[in-house]
Amino acid sequence: MALANLGSGAGKGSALVALVAVAMLGAARRPTRSEPERRNEAAYLADAAARRSALLASLVNPDNGYARLRRAHYATGAIGDWDRLRAWNPRTAAVMPRNSLAGGEVPSSARFAALPIGDETRLPPVAELATLGEAAFFRYPAQLAPPTPHLIGEYAASRYGLWVDADRGLGGLVRAEMPDGSTRVAFTCATCHADVVAGRLIVGLPSARLDIGRMIADAGGGSAPPAVLRNVLAWGSGRVDVTTTDGAIPERIADLRPVRWLDHLQYDATVRHGDLVDLAIRIETLIITSHAQTIRPPRIVSLALALFIRDLAGALPALPSADVPGASTFQRRCAGCHGGPGMSGAPQPLEVVGTDAVLGESADRGTGTYRVPSLRGVGSRPSLFHDGSLSGLAALLDPARLEPGYRNGARGAGAVRGHAFGLDLRADERRALISYLQRL
């Protein structure tokens, strides 16, 4: 994503080095794209019938709200088809964390640039597509930010938990040029799906401190219904509600690093994920709905983002050997659901998982199941469970969390029920299993 002008001359140099390093890593660990896969990707860009067919095949529950909206508007050929929306590729500039007292740095017009996409129907070489995907991850305005006062600068980083990086800027925020000539601050994918840990920006990791609910409350708290205001403020850090209109069902910001291995997308397994096109359609329609169905991203941007996100798996550690402590316990007690190289599996019924079922039962996205998350990278996730109610692996495997007086939950006091697997292990077995999971 170093295609943007980010920071000082020294920052630009280090950003270029980072871009080269990421590109080399991706090329070294990226799965080879087969000819059938490339044909499907080309058809996604150029063939509405192929896009429609892929969408319909990916919808697990065709009658929930998520599916009905897409069936009504995606590649239908009818009036109201999202294909008729303007393909939006605005000029953007990264927000840099400087001059906070003056409201933030205002980039000069020379620093604004659009993504270099050319013909959105042409499938470029894989390396070119991956480079575009990295640029879009940090520069494409996936959603306009709430019009919150003082969103720019170090004050915003402190109040809203935005990550700060010398090269990448402030929390993945960009200024986007709007059709009327004004500029708006917008979120990119990196706003929610990156974080700085021990001074290092980790791409794909959920942003643990990000408090979008606080942003929304600051932007319109005076006019929001009291129930909505209470709901968004209750999200806290690292959670958002992408399901309801009243903010009542927050979920943990997802870890994108293991997406390659997931056979379903969304916590409630709303979308089948067989190939790059399924993920691209998910991204495309997410951006459309996030912008109130007023624009669509160029499809080459959606496809490039999908490739970049799937390539993030290449930065995760290799699987530990079978003889390390905890490996045998994992195989005996966990691998039935979390199997294969991705340590994931098929969705499970809500009653089997046993966690809060509200999200899985929602009229908008529900399927009656929850997806089985990949455990690759689980040791570095800031919270666990779909609602972020556990603070890490030690809490996950702590038998005391089922008790009413439990006080180590990530969302306050009280029992954290569900996913009771492994709670009956001996203490030494639990310690060994935690050690094993932290290696993933």
Secondary structure as UniProt FT lines:
FT   TURN            2..3
FT   HELIX           9..29
FT   HELIX           35..46
FT   HELIX           48..58
FT   TURN            62..63
FT   HELIX           65..73
FT   TURN            79..80
FT   HELIX           82..84
FT   STRAND          86..87
FT   STRAND          92..94
FT   HELIX           100..102
FT   HELIX           109..111
FT   TURN            120..121
FT   HELIX           126..139
FT   STRAND          143..144
FT   TURN            149..150
FT   HELIX           154..160
FT   STRAND          164..165
FT   TURN            166..168
FT   STRAND          169..170
FT   TURN            171..172
FT   STRAND          174..177
FT   TURN            179..180
FT   STRAND          183..187
FT   HELIX           189..192
FT   STRAND          194..197
FT   TURN            198..199
FT   STRAND          200..203
FT   HELIX           212..220
FT   TURN            221..223
FT   HELIX           226..235
FT   TURN            237..238
FT   STRAND          239..240
FT   STRAND          251..252
FT   TURN            257..258
FT   HELIX           259..261
FT   STRAND          264..265
FT   TURN            266..269
FT   STRAND          271..272
FT   HELIX           276..290
FT   TURN            291..293
FT   STRAND          295..296
FT   HELIX           299..311
FT   HELIX           312..315
FT   TURN            322..323
FT   TURN            325..326
FT   HELIX           327..333
FT   TURN            334..337
FT   TURN            340..343
FT   STRAND          344..349
FT   HELIX           350..353
FT   TURN            358..361
FT   TURN            363..365
FT   STRAND          369..372
FT   TURN            376..377
FT   HELIX           378..380
FT   TURN            386..387
FT   HELIX           393..396
FT   HELIX           399..402
FT   TURN            404..405
FT   TURN            410..411
FT   TURN            421..424
FT   HELIX           427..437
FT   TURN            438..439
//
